[in-house]
């Protein structure tokens, strides 16, 4: 099992996701993204998260989001992205 823990904030979500795509080939099981510093997500971050989830799924890697606020979870649910992630506190 390989876990990659990445901490991000709302200004760097897209950049962190793009950097992490390159690491997915070496990940065997799951990647964990720490969203404790993220208070909101904009349209470009949502597109980036959708693209990242698709790439991870195609490589058989589970994406775990930790520290997601209720507001961000509701946004992900609203745009039908919540089912593509695993959420932990």
Buried (B, 14 or more C-beta within 10 A) or exposed (E): EEEBEBBBEBEBBBEBBEEBBEEBEEBEEBBBBBBEEBEEBEEEBBEBBBBBBEBBEEEEBBBBBBBBBEEBBEBBEEBEBBEBBEBEE
